């Protein structure tokens, strides 16, 4: 019944317009250059202005002074694992086990153990970081947390003799 009514109903007068068609002959007033002007890149087909372009003026992103250094390419990300997820994994959990199961995105990432959830079984887990509460919960259940020492790169000093 509702479909039949839509055929009868009309949109109010002036609510819908036909799209303005450009480049359809001189008589329309929008022929020839089709509103793009005579010359220049903007009048050509395929032109696209690059991001931040300000018409030859020095763009904002180049006017503002730059400073600092970003070392994000060498940053190691930290993957968080909650204590409650460990029961389903097994009794002995290593980095390789977590990598196989998809808890780690890469072998280089750090593993941090947090205390959300409960532990029922005795678990031995090797991680890079752990919260105090997470360690307490695992030790209460008869398990053990082994924390890897994070290696810090220290530049060797070389004696330069001339």
DSSP file (Angstrom, degrees, kcal/mol; ACC not computed):
  #  RESIDUE AA STRUCTURE BP1 BP2  ACC     N-H-->O    O-->H-N    N-H-->O    O-->H-N    TCO  KAPPA ALPHA  PHI   PSI    X-CA   Y-CA   Z-CA
    1    1 A X     >        0   0    0      0, 0.0     4,-1.2     0, 0.0     3,-0.2   0.000 360.0 360.0 360.0 -38.7    0.0    0.0    0.0
    2    2 A X  H  >  +     0   0    0      1,-0.2     4,-1.1     2,-0.2     3,-0.0   0.837 360.0  57.7 -67.1 -32.3    2.8    2.4    0.9
    3    3 A X  H  > S+     0   0    0      1,-0.2     4,-0.8     2,-0.2    -1,-0.2   0.863 101.9  54.6 -67.6 -34.7    4.5    1.9   -2.5
    4    4 A X  H >> S+     0   0    0     -3,-0.2     4,-0.9     1,-0.2     3,-0.6   0.878 103.5  56.1 -66.3 -37.0    1.4    3.1   -4.4
    5    5 A X  H 3X S+     0   0    0     -4,-1.2     4,-2.2     1,-0.2     3,-0.4   0.836  98.9  60.6 -65.2 -32.6    1.3    6.3   -2.4
    6    6 A X  H 3< S+     0   0    0     -4,-1.1    -1,-0.2     1,-0.2    -2,-0.2   0.796 100.3  55.5 -67.3 -26.5    4.8    7.3   -3.4
    7    7 A X  H << S+     0   0    0     -4,-0.8    -1,-0.2    -3,-0.6    -2,-0.2   0.834 110.4  45.2 -72.5 -31.5    3.8    7.3   -7.1
    8    8 A X  H  < S+     0   0    0     -4,-0.9    -2,-0.2    -3,-0.4    -1,-0.2   0.881  96.8  86.0 -78.8 -40.0    1.0    9.8   -6.3
    9    9 A X     <  -     0   0    0     -4,-2.2     2,-0.3     1,-0.0     0, 0.0  -0.338  61.6-162.6 -68.3 141.6    3.1   12.2   -4.2
   10   10 A X        -     0   0    0     -2,-0.1     2,-0.1     3,-0.0     3,-0.1  -0.904  24.4-106.3-121.3 152.3    5.1   14.9   -5.9
   11   11 A X        -     0   0    0     -2,-0.3     3,-0.1     1,-0.1     5,-0.1  -0.466  51.0 -90.2 -71.5 148.7    8.0   16.9   -4.6
   12   12 A X    >   -     0   0    0      1,-0.1     3,-1.9    -2,-0.1     4,-0.4  -0.245  55.0 -87.8 -59.2 149.5    7.1   20.6   -3.8
   13   13 A X  T 3  S+     0   0    0      1,-0.3    -1,-0.1     2,-0.1    -3,-0.0  -0.369 112.6  15.1 -64.2 131.4    7.6   22.9   -6.7
   14   14 A X  T 3  S+     0   0    0      2,-0.3    -1,-0.3    -3,-0.1    -2,-0.1   0.399  94.5 107.2  87.5  -1.6   11.2   24.3   -6.9
   15   15 A X  S <  S+     0   0    0     -3,-1.9     2,-0.5     1,-0.2    -2,-0.1   0.801  78.9  42.0 -80.8 -27.1   12.6   21.8   -4.5
   16   16 A X        -     0   0    0     -4,-0.4     2,-0.3    -5,-0.1    -2,-0.3  -0.974  69.3-174.0-124.0 133.1   14.5   19.8   -7.1
   17   17 A X        -     0   0    0     -2,-0.5     2,-0.2    -3,-0.1     3,-0.1  -0.861  30.1-108.4-120.1 154.7   16.4   21.4  -10.0
   18   18 A X        -     0   0    0     -2,-0.3     3,-0.0     1,-0.1     2,-0.0  -0.565  49.4 -96.4 -75.4 146.3   18.2   19.9  -13.0
   19   19 A X        -     0   0    0     -2,-0.2     2,-0.5     1,-0.1    -1,-0.1  -0.335  40.0-103.9 -65.9 147.3   22.0   20.0  -12.7
   20   20 A X        -     0   0    0     -3,-0.1     2,-0.6     1,-0.1    -1,-0.1  -0.603  35.6-148.2 -73.7 116.7   23.7   22.9  -14.5
   21   21 A X        -     0   0    0     -2,-0.5     3,-0.3     3,-0.0     2,-0.3  -0.795  14.1-163.1 -96.3 119.8   25.2   21.5  -17.7
   22   22 A X        +     0   0    0     -2,-0.6     9,-0.2     1,-0.2    13,-0.0  -0.704  63.0  28.1-101.9 148.5   28.4   23.3  -18.7
   23   23 A X  S    S+     0   0    0      7,-3.1     8,-0.2    -2,-0.3    -1,-0.2   0.869  74.0 129.7  75.9  37.7   30.1   23.2  -22.1
   24   24 A X  S    S-     0   0    0      1,-0.4     7,-0.2    -3,-0.3     4,-0.1  -0.264  74.8 -57.8-119.7  46.0   27.0   22.6  -24.2
   25   25 A X    >   -     0   0    0      5,-0.2     3,-0.9     1,-0.1     5,-0.5  -0.008  56.1 -81.7 101.6 157.1   27.3   25.2  -26.9
   26   26 A X  G >  S+     0   0    0      1,-0.2     3,-1.4     2,-0.2     5,-0.3   0.821 117.2  65.1 -65.0 -34.4   27.6   29.0  -27.2
   27   27 A X  G 3  S+     0   0    0      1,-0.3    -1,-0.2     2,-0.1    -2,-0.1   0.739  93.1  61.6 -65.2 -22.8   23.9   29.7  -26.8
   28   28 A X  G <  S-     0   0    0     -3,-0.9    -1,-0.3    -4,-0.1    -2,-0.2   0.712 104.3-125.9 -76.5 -19.3   23.8   28.4  -23.3
   29   29 A X  S <  S+     0   0    0     -3,-1.4    -3,-0.1    -4,-0.4    -2,-0.1   0.308 100.0  75.5  88.0  -9.3   26.2   31.0  -22.0
   30   30 A X  S    S+     0   0    0     -5,-0.5    -7,-3.1    -9,-0.1    -6,-0.2  -0.093  72.4 105.1-123.7  32.5   28.4   28.3  -20.6
   31   31 A X    >   +     0   0    0     -5,-0.3     3,-2.7    -8,-0.2     2,-0.5  -0.006  63.4  34.1 -90.7-158.6   30.0   27.0  -23.9
   32   32 A X  T 3  S+     0   0    0      1,-0.3    -2,-0.0     2,-0.1    -7,-0.0  -0.268 134.9  13.6  52.9 -97.8   33.5   27.6  -25.2
   33   33 A X  T >  S-     0   0    0     -2,-0.5     3,-1.5     2,-0.0    -1,-0.3   0.553  95.7-135.5 -86.5  -6.9   35.7   27.7  -22.1
   34   34 A X  T <   -     0   0    0     -3,-2.7    -2,-0.1     1,-0.3    -3,-0.1   0.845  65.3 -55.7  57.1  39.7   32.9   26.2  -19.9
   35   35 A X  T 3  S+     0   0    0     -4,-0.4    -1,-0.3     1,-0.1     3,-0.1   0.543 116.6 107.4  77.9   6.5   33.4   28.7  -17.0
   36   36 A X  S <  S-     0   0    0     -3,-1.5    -2,-0.1     1,-0.3     2,-0.1   0.563  78.8-123.2 -93.6  -8.4   37.1   27.8  -16.6
   37   37 A X        -     0   0    0      1,-0.1    -1,-0.3     6,-0.1     3,-0.1  -0.354  33.2 -71.3  88.2-177.7   38.6   31.0  -18.0
   38   38 A X  S    S+     0   0    0      1,-0.1     2,-0.2    -2,-0.1    -1,-0.1   0.979  95.3   2.9 -85.5 -59.8   41.0   31.2  -20.9
   39   39 A X  S    S+     0   0    0     -3,-0.0     3,-0.2     5,-0.0    -1,-0.1  -0.686  78.8  70.7-126.5 175.7   44.5   30.0  -20.0
   40   40 A X  S >> S-     0   0    0     -2,-0.2     3,-1.2     1,-0.2     4,-0.5  -0.227  86.4 -65.8 104.2 168.1   46.4   28.5  -17.2
   41   41 A X  G >4 S+     0   0    0      1,-0.3     3,-1.2     2,-0.2     6,-0.2   0.842 125.4  60.6 -61.6 -35.5   46.6   25.1  -15.5
   42   42 A X  G 34 S+     0   0    0      1,-0.3    -1,-0.3    -3,-0.2    -2,-0.1   0.721  99.9  56.1 -69.6 -18.9   43.1   25.4  -14.0
   43   43 A X  G <4 S+     0   0    0     -3,-1.2    -1,-0.3     2,-0.1    -2,-0.2   0.638  93.5  89.3 -84.5 -12.6   41.6   25.6  -17.5
   44   44 A X  S X< S-     0   0    0     -3,-1.2     3,-1.0    -4,-0.5     2,-0.2  -0.494  84.0-108.7 -86.9 152.8   43.2   22.3  -18.6
   45   45 A X  T 3  S+     0   0    0      1,-0.2     3,-0.1    -2,-0.2    -1,-0.1  -0.519 101.7  26.9 -73.4 145.9   41.8   18.8  -18.2
   46   46 A X  T 3  S+     0   0    0      1,-0.3     2,-0.2    -2,-0.2    -1,-0.2   0.472  83.0 146.9  83.6   1.8   43.4   16.6  -15.6
   47   47 A X    <   +     0   0    0     -3,-1.0     2,-0.4    -6,-0.2    -1,-0.3  -0.525  18.5 173.3 -73.3 134.2   44.7   19.6  -13.4
   48   48 A X        -     0   0    0     -2,-0.2     2,-0.2    -3,-0.1    -6,-0.0  -0.948  28.0-131.8-141.3 125.0   44.8   18.9   -9.7
   49   49 A X        -     0   0    0     -2,-0.4     3,-0.1     1,-0.1     2,-0.0  -0.517  29.8-117.7 -73.3 134.0   46.3   21.4   -7.3
   50   50 A X    >   -     0   0    0     -2,-0.2     3,-1.9     1,-0.1    -1,-0.1  -0.339  41.2 -82.9 -72.4 157.1   48.7   19.8   -4.8
   51   51 A X  T 3  S+     0   0    0      1,-0.3    -1,-0.1    -2,-0.0     0, 0.0  -0.346 115.1  16.5 -61.2 132.1   47.9   19.8   -1.1
   52   52 A X  T 3  S+     0   0    0      1,-0.3    -1,-0.3    -3,-0.1     2,-0.2   0.461  84.0 151.2  86.5   2.2   48.9   23.1    0.5
   53   53 A X    <   -     0   0    0     -3,-1.9    -1,-0.3     1,-0.1     5,-0.1  -0.500  21.9-177.7 -71.1 132.7   49.3   25.1   -2.7
   54   54 A X    >   -     0   0    0      3,-0.5     3,-1.2    -2,-0.2    -1,-0.1  -0.126  57.3 -86.7-124.9  36.1   48.6   28.8   -2.2
   55   55 A X  T 3  S-     0   0    0      1,-0.3     3,-0.1     2,-0.0    -2,-0.1   0.859  91.7 -44.0  69.2  37.3   49.0   30.2   -5.7
   56   56 A X  T 3  S+     0   0    0      1,-0.4    -1,-0.3     0, 0.0     2,-0.1   0.115 108.9 122.5  93.7 -22.3   52.7   30.8   -5.7
   57   57 A X  S <  S-     0   0    0     -3,-1.2    -3,-0.5     1,-0.1    -1,-0.4  -0.426  83.0 -89.2 -67.2 149.6   52.8   32.3   -2.2
   58   58 A X        -     0   0    0     -3,-0.1    -1,-0.1     1,-0.1     5,-0.1  -0.474  54.8-118.8 -62.4 117.7   55.0   30.4    0.3
   59   59 A X    >>  -     0   0    0     -2,-0.4     3,-1.7     1,-0.1     4,-1.5  -0.153  15.0-113.7 -65.8 156.1   52.7   27.8    1.7
   60   60 A X  H 3> S+     0   0    0      1,-0.3     4,-1.8     2,-0.2     3,-0.3   0.863 113.6  58.7 -56.7 -42.1   51.9   27.7    5.4
   61   61 A X  H 34 S+     0   0    0      1,-0.2    -1,-0.3     2,-0.2    -2,-0.1   0.659 112.0  42.0 -69.1 -13.0   53.6   24.4    6.0
   62   62 A X  H <4 S+     0   0    0     -3,-1.7    -1,-0.2     1,-0.1    -2,-0.2   0.634 109.0  58.2-101.5 -19.5   56.9   25.9    4.7
   63   63 A X  H  < S+     0   0    0     -4,-1.5     2,-0.3    -3,-0.3    -2,-0.2   0.820  89.3  83.2 -76.8 -31.6   56.5   29.3    6.5
   64   64 A X  S  < S-     0   0    0     -4,-1.8     2,-0.0     1,-0.1     0, 0.0  -0.553  89.9-111.7 -77.5 134.1   56.3   27.7   10.0
   65   65 A X        -     0   0    0     -2,-0.3     2,-0.3     1,-0.1    -1,-0.1  -0.340  27.6-139.6 -67.2 145.1   59.7   26.9   11.6
   66   66 A X        +     0   0    0     -4,-0.1     2,-0.3    -2,-0.0    -1,-0.1  -0.790  28.9 160.7-103.1 146.7   60.6   23.3   12.0
   67   67 A X        +     0   0    0     -2,-0.3     2,-0.0     2,-0.0     0, 0.0  -0.982  28.8  41.0-155.9 163.3   62.4   22.0   15.1
   68   68 A X        -     0   0    0     -2,-0.3     2,-0.4     2,-0.0    -2,-0.0  -0.192  65.7 -96.8  92.0 178.7   63.0   18.7   16.9
   69   69 A X        -     0   0    0     -2,-0.0     2,-0.5     2,-0.0    -1,-0.0  -0.996  20.1-150.5-141.8 140.3   63.8   15.2   16.0
   70   70 A X        +     0   0    0     -2,-0.4     3,-0.3     1,-0.1    -2,-0.0  -0.959  13.9 177.6-119.0 120.4   61.6   12.2   15.6
   71   71 A X    >   +     0   0    0     -2,-0.5     3,-1.6     1,-0.2     4,-0.3   0.000  41.0 124.4-107.1  27.6   63.0    8.7   16.2
   72   72 A X  G >   +     0   0    0      1,-0.3     3,-0.9     2,-0.2    -1,-0.2   0.725  60.9  69.3 -65.9 -22.3   59.7    6.9   15.6
   73   73 A X  G 3  S+     0   0    0     -3,-0.3    -1,-0.3     1,-0.2    -2,-0.1   0.785 106.9  39.5 -65.1 -25.3   61.2    4.6   13.0
   74   74 A X  G <  S+     0   0    0     -3,-1.6    -1,-0.2     2,-0.1    -2,-0.2   0.362  88.7 121.3-105.0   3.3   63.3    2.9   15.7
   75   75 A X    <   -     0   0    0     -3,-0.9     2,-0.5    -4,-0.3    -3,-0.0  -0.405  55.6-140.2 -69.4 141.3   60.6    2.8   18.4
   76   76 A X        -     0   0    0     -2,-0.1     2,-0.2    33,-0.0    33,-0.1  -0.884  16.6-136.0-100.1 133.0   59.6   -0.5   19.8
   77   77 A X        -     0   0    0     -2,-0.5    33,-2.4     1,-0.0     2,-0.6  -0.552  11.5-130.2 -87.6 156.5   55.9   -1.0   20.4
   78   78 A X  E     -a  110   0A   0     31,-0.2     2,-0.5    -2,-0.2    33,-0.2  -0.922  13.3-154.0-109.9 121.2   54.6   -2.6   23.6
   79   79 A X  E     -a  111   0A   0     31,-3.1    33,-2.8    -2,-0.6     2,-0.4  -0.836  14.4-142.8 -95.5 129.2   52.0   -5.3   23.3
   80   80 A X  E     -a  112   0A   0     -2,-0.5     2,-0.4    31,-0.2    33,-0.2  -0.770  17.5-176.1 -97.8 132.0   49.8   -5.7   26.4
   81   81 A X  E     -a  113   0A   0     31,-2.7    33,-2.4    -2,-0.4     2,-0.2  -0.996  17.0-140.7-126.1 129.8   48.6   -9.1   27.6
   82   82 A X  E >   -a  114   0A   0     -2,-0.4     3,-1.3    31,-0.2     4,-0.4  -0.609  18.5-123.2 -90.0 150.6   46.2   -9.4   30.5
   83   83 A X  G >  S+     0   0    0     31,-1.8     3,-1.4     1,-0.3     4,-0.5   0.829 108.6  64.1 -59.5 -35.3   46.6  -12.1   33.2
   84   84 A X  G 3  S+     0   0    0     32,-2.4     3,-0.3     1,-0.3     4,-0.3   0.730  97.3  56.1 -63.7 -23.1   43.0  -13.3   32.5
   85   85 A X  G <  S+     0   0    0     -3,-1.3     4,-0.4    31,-0.3     3,-0.4   0.615  90.3  76.3 -82.9 -12.6   44.0  -14.4   28.9
   86   86 A X  S X> S+     0   0    0     -3,-1.4     4,-1.5    -4,-0.4     3,-1.0   0.796  78.5  67.7 -75.1 -29.9   46.8  -16.6   30.0
   87   87 A X  T 34 S+     0   0    0     -4,-0.5    -1,-0.2    -3,-0.3    -2,-0.1   0.868 101.1  49.4 -58.8 -37.5   44.8  -19.7   31.3
   88   88 A X  T 34 S+     0   0    0     -3,-0.4    -1,-0.3    -4,-0.3    -2,-0.2   0.687 106.1  58.6 -76.4 -16.9   43.6  -20.5   27.8
   89   89 A X  T <4 S-     0   0    0     -3,-1.0     2,-0.3    -4,-0.4    -2,-0.2   0.948 109.4 -97.7 -80.5 -50.4   47.2  -20.3   26.3
   90   90 A X     <  -     0   0    0     -4,-1.5    -1,-0.3     1,-0.1     3,-0.1  -0.954  31.3 -76.1 155.5-173.6   49.0  -23.0   28.4
   91   91 A X  S    S+     0   0    0     -2,-0.3    33,-3.3     1,-0.2     2,-0.6   0.841 114.8  42.6 -89.8 -35.4   51.2  -23.6   31.4
   92   92 A X  E    S-c  124   0B   0     31,-0.2     2,-0.5    -3,-0.1    -1,-0.2  -0.953  73.0-174.6-114.6 118.0   54.5  -22.4   29.9
   93   93 A X  E     +c  125   0B   0     31,-3.1    33,-1.7    -2,-0.6     2,-0.2  -0.944   7.3 168.8-119.3 124.9   54.3  -19.3   27.8
   94   94 A X     >  -     0   0    0     -2,-0.5     4,-2.0    31,-0.2     5,-0.2  -0.679  50.8 -95.4-122.0 177.8   57.2  -17.8   25.9
   95   95 A X  H  > S+     0   0    0     -2,-0.2     4,-2.1     1,-0.2     5,-0.2   0.889 124.0  53.4 -60.5 -41.1   57.6  -15.1   23.2
   96   96 A X  H  > S+     0   0    0      2,-0.2     4,-2.3     1,-0.2    -1,-0.2   0.886 107.2  51.3 -64.4 -39.6   57.4  -17.7   20.4
   97   97 A X  H  > S+     0   0    0      1,-0.2     4,-2.0     2,-0.2    -1,-0.2   0.930 111.7  46.5 -62.0 -46.4   54.1  -19.1   21.8
   98   98 A X  H  X>S+     0   0    0     -4,-2.0     5,-2.3     1,-0.2     6,-1.0   0.848 111.5  52.1 -66.0 -34.4   52.6  -15.6   21.9
   99   99 A X  H ><5S+     0   0    0     -4,-2.1     3,-0.6     4,-0.2    -1,-0.2   0.903 109.9  48.8 -67.9 -42.0   53.9  -14.8   18.4
  100  100 A X  H 3<5S+     0   0    0     -4,-2.3    -2,-0.2     1,-0.2    -1,-0.2   0.888 111.4  49.4 -64.1 -40.0   52.3  -18.0   17.0
  101  101 A X  H 3<5S-     0   0    0     -4,-2.0    -1,-0.2    -5,-0.2    -2,-0.2   0.549 117.6-111.6 -79.9  -7.2   48.9  -17.3   18.7
  102  102 A X  T <<5S+     0   0    0     -3,-0.6    -3,-0.2    -4,-0.6    -2,-0.1   0.619  82.8 122.1  90.0  13.5   48.9  -13.7   17.3
  103  103 A X  S   <S+     0   0    0     -5,-2.3     2,-0.4    -6,-0.2    -4,-0.2   0.745  72.8  53.1 -77.2 -23.0   49.3  -11.8   20.6
  104  104 A X        -     0   0    0     -6,-1.0     3,-0.1     1,-0.1    -2,-0.1  -0.891  65.9-156.3-112.3 143.4   52.5  -10.2   19.2
  105  105 A X  S    S+     0   0    0     -2,-0.4     2,-0.3     1,-0.3    -1,-0.1   0.794  81.3   2.0 -86.6 -29.9   52.7   -8.3   15.9
  106  106 A X    >   -     0   0    0      1,-0.0     3,-0.8     0, 0.0    -1,-0.3  -0.979  69.5-114.0-150.7 164.1   56.4   -8.8   15.6
  107  107 A X  T 3  S+     0   0    0     -2,-0.3    -1,-0.0     1,-0.2    -8,-0.0   0.698 111.8  61.3 -71.7 -19.2   59.3  -10.5   17.4
  108  108 A X  T 3  S+     0   0    0      2,-0.1    -1,-0.2    -3,-0.0   -32,-0.0   0.710  82.9 103.2 -79.5 -21.1   60.9   -7.2   18.2
  109  109 A X  S <  S-     0   0    0     -3,-0.8     2,-0.2     1,-0.1   -31,-0.2  -0.197  73.2-116.4 -67.3 152.6   58.0   -5.8   20.2
  110  110 A X  E     -a   78   0A   0    -33,-2.4   -31,-3.1    18,-0.0     2,-0.5  -0.553  20.9-139.4 -82.6 153.0   58.0   -5.7   24.0
  111  111 A X  E     -a   79   0A   0     -2,-0.2    18,-2.2   -33,-0.2    17,-1.5  -0.968  16.7-170.7-115.0 127.3   55.5   -7.7   26.0
  112  112 A X  E     -ab  80 129A   0    -33,-2.8   -31,-2.7    -2,-0.5     2,-0.5  -0.976  11.6-147.3-119.8 131.9   53.9   -6.1   29.1
  113  113 A X  E     -ab  81 130A   0     16,-2.0    18,-2.3    -2,-0.4     2,-0.3  -0.848  16.9-171.4-100.0 125.2   51.8   -8.2   31.5
  114  114 A X  E     -a   82   0A   0    -33,-2.4   -31,-1.8    -2,-0.5    15,-0.0  -0.762  28.1-120.1-116.6 164.8   48.8   -6.4   33.2
  115  115 A X        +     0   0    0     -2,-0.3     2,-0.3   -33,-0.2   -33,-0.1   0.306  61.4 128.8 -92.6   8.6   46.6   -7.6   36.0
  116  116 A X        +     0   0    0    -35,-0.1   -32,-2.4     2,-0.0   -31,-0.3  -0.481  65.5  14.1 -70.0 127.8   43.1   -7.6   34.5
  117  117 A X  S    S-     0   0    0     -2,-0.3     2,-0.3   -34,-0.2   -34,-0.1  -0.423  88.8 -75.9 103.0 179.8   41.3  -10.9   35.0
  118  118 A X        -     0   0    0     -2,-0.1     2,-0.5   -34,-0.1   -31,-0.3  -0.882  27.1-141.5-121.4 151.4   42.0  -13.9   37.2
  119  119 A X        +     0   0    0     -2,-0.3   -35,-0.1     1,-0.1     3,-0.0  -0.947  21.5 169.0-112.7 129.9   44.5  -16.8   37.1
  120  120 A X        +     0   0    0     -2,-0.5     2,-0.2   -36,-0.1    -1,-0.1   0.735  61.9  56.4-106.5 -33.2   43.4  -20.3   38.0
  121  121 A X  S    S-     0   0    0    -31,-0.1     2,-0.5     1,-0.0    22,-0.1  -0.624  91.2-100.0-102.3 159.2   46.3  -22.4   36.8
  122  122 A X        -     0   0    0     -2,-0.2     2,-0.4    20,-0.1    20,-0.1  -0.669  49.2-174.5 -76.4 124.3   50.0  -22.3   37.7
  123  123 A X        -     0   0    0     -2,-0.5    21,-2.8    15,-0.3     2,-0.5  -0.959  23.5-157.1-127.4 138.5   51.7  -20.4   34.7
  124  124 A X  E     +cd  92 144B   0    -33,-3.3   -31,-3.1    -2,-0.4     2,-0.4  -0.974  26.0 175.5-111.2 120.3   55.3  -19.7   33.9
  125  125 A X  E     -cd  93 145B   0     19,-2.2    21,-3.2    -2,-0.5     2,-0.6  -0.972  25.1-148.9-131.8 140.7   55.6  -16.7   31.6
  126  126 A X  E     + d   0 146B   0    -33,-1.7     2,-0.3    -2,-0.4    21,-0.2  -0.941  33.2 156.1-108.4 119.9   58.5  -14.8   30.1
  127  127 A X  E     - d   0 147B   0     19,-2.6    21,-3.0    -2,-0.6   -15,-0.1  -0.830  47.6-129.1-135.4 172.0   57.8  -11.1   29.5
  128  128 A X  S    S+     0   0    0    -17,-1.5     2,-0.3     1,-0.3   -16,-0.2   0.795  92.7  10.9 -91.1 -34.6   59.7   -7.8   29.2
  129  129 A X  E     +b  112   0A   0    -18,-2.2   -16,-2.0    20,-0.1     2,-0.3  -0.975  63.9 178.6-142.6 153.5   57.6   -5.8   31.6
  130  130 A X  E     -b  113   0A   0     -2,-0.3   -16,-0.2   -18,-0.2     2,-0.1  -0.982  27.6-117.8-155.5 146.5   54.9   -6.6   34.2
  131  131 A X     >  -     0   0    0    -18,-2.3     4,-2.0    -2,-0.3     5,-0.2  -0.477  30.4-116.7 -80.8 158.6   52.8   -4.8   36.7
  132  132 A X  H  > S+     0   0    0      1,-0.2     4,-2.3     2,-0.2     5,-0.1   0.897 115.3  51.0 -61.7 -41.5   53.2   -5.6   40.5
  133  133 A X  H  > S+     0   0    0      1,-0.2     4,-2.5     2,-0.2    -1,-0.2   0.882 107.8  52.6 -65.2 -37.8   49.6   -6.8   40.7
  134  134 A X  H  > S+     0   0    0    -21,-0.2     4,-2.0     2,-0.2    -1,-0.2   0.911 110.3  47.8 -64.3 -41.8   50.0   -9.1   37.7
  135  135 A X  H  X S+     0   0    0     -4,-2.0     4,-2.4     1,-0.2    -2,-0.2   0.911 111.5  51.2 -64.5 -42.4   53.1  -10.7   39.3
  136  136 A X  H  X S+     0   0    0     -4,-2.3     4,-2.2     1,-0.2    -2,-0.2   0.923 109.4  49.9 -59.8 -45.8   51.2  -11.1   42.6
  137  137 A X  H  X S+     0   0    0     -4,-2.5     4,-1.4     1,-0.2    -1,-0.2   0.902 112.9  45.7 -62.4 -42.6   48.3  -12.8   40.9
  138  138 A X  H  <>S+     0   0    0     -4,-2.0     5,-2.8     1,-0.2   -15,-0.3   0.895 113.3  49.2 -70.2 -39.3   50.5  -15.3   39.1
  139  139 A X  H ><5S+     0   0    0     -4,-2.4     3,-1.0     3,-0.2    -1,-0.2   0.835 106.9  56.5 -69.7 -31.6   52.6  -16.1   42.1
  140  140 A X  H 3<5S+     0   0    0     -4,-2.2    -1,-0.2     1,-0.2    -2,-0.2   0.876 105.3  51.7 -63.5 -37.6   49.4  -16.6   44.2
  141  141 A X  T 3<5S-     0   0    0     -4,-1.4    -1,-0.2    -5,-0.2    -2,-0.2   0.462 128.0-100.2 -80.3   0.5   48.2  -19.3   41.7
  142  142 A X  T < 5S+     0   0    0     -3,-1.0    -3,-0.2     1,-0.2   -20,-0.1   0.599  83.4 123.8  94.1  12.9   51.6  -21.0   42.0
  143  143 A X      < -     0   0    0     -5,-2.8     2,-0.3    -6,-0.2   -19,-0.2  -0.191  51.1-129.4 -96.8-170.2   53.1  -19.6   38.8
  144  144 A X  E     -d  124   0B   0    -21,-2.8   -19,-2.2    -3,-0.1     2,-0.5  -0.999   3.2-150.5-146.8 139.4   56.2  -17.7   38.0
  145  145 A X  E     -d  125   0B   0     -2,-0.3     2,-0.6   -21,-0.2   -19,-0.2  -0.959  10.6-164.7-113.2 121.6   57.0  -14.5   36.0
  146  146 A X  E     -d  126   0B   0    -21,-3.2   -19,-2.6    -2,-0.5     2,-0.6  -0.924   8.2-156.6-105.6 121.9   60.4  -14.2   34.3
  147  147 A X  E     -d  127   0B   0     -2,-0.6   -19,-0.2   -21,-0.2     2,-0.2  -0.875  10.5-137.4-104.4 121.7   61.3  -10.7   33.3
  148  148 A X        -     0   0    0    -21,-3.0     2,-0.4    -2,-0.6   -22,-0.0  -0.473  22.8-116.1 -71.0 141.9   63.8  -10.3   30.4
  149  149 A X        -     0   0    0     -2,-0.2     2,-0.5     1,-0.0    -1,-0.1  -0.684  28.0-128.3 -78.3 130.1   66.4   -7.6   30.9
  150  150 A X        -     0   0    0     -2,-0.4     2,-0.4   -22,-0.2    -1,-0.0  -0.675  20.7-131.9 -81.4 127.6   66.0   -4.9   28.2
  151  151 A X        -     0   0    0     -2,-0.5     2,-0.5     1,-0.0    -1,-0.0  -0.633  16.6-156.3 -81.9 132.5   69.2   -4.2   26.5
  152  152 A X        -     0   0    0     -2,-0.4     2,-0.4     2,-0.0    -1,-0.0  -0.932  19.2-122.7-110.3 130.1   70.1   -0.6   26.1
  153  153 A X        -     0   0    0     -2,-0.5     2,-0.5     1,-0.0    -2,-0.0  -0.565  29.2-173.1 -74.8 124.6   72.5    0.4   23.4
  154  154 A X        -     0   0    0     -2,-0.4     2,-0.2     0, 0.0    -2,-0.0  -0.981  23.1-126.0-120.8 124.3   75.5    2.1   24.7
  155  155 A X        -     0   0    0     -2,-0.5     2,-0.3     1,-0.1    -2,-0.0  -0.466  24.1-125.0 -71.0 132.8   78.0    3.6   22.2
  156  156 A X        -     0   0    0     -2,-0.2     2,-0.6     1,-0.1    -1,-0.1  -0.576  19.3-128.0 -78.0 139.1   81.5    2.5   22.7
  157  157 A X        -     0   0    0     -2,-0.3     2,-0.4     2,-0.0    -1,-0.1  -0.775  23.4-157.9 -89.6 125.3   84.1    5.3   23.1
  158  158 A X        -     0   0    0     -2,-0.6     2,-0.6     2,-0.0     0, 0.0  -0.862  14.8-128.6-105.8 135.6   87.0    4.9   20.7
  159  159 A X        -     0   0    0     -2,-0.4     2,-0.8     2,-0.0    -2,-0.0  -0.720  19.9-155.5 -82.0 121.7   90.3    6.5   21.4
  160  160 A X        -     0   0    0     -2,-0.6     2,-0.5     2,-0.0    -1,-0.0  -0.873  12.8-173.5-101.5 112.3   91.4    8.5   18.3
  161  161 A X              0   0    0     -2,-0.8    -2,-0.0     1,-0.1     0, 0.0  -0.899 360.0 360.0-108.4 131.9   95.1    8.8   18.3
  162  162 A X              0   0    0     -2,-0.5    -1,-0.1     0, 0.0    -2,-0.0   0.429 360.0 360.0-105.8 360.0   96.8   11.0   15.7
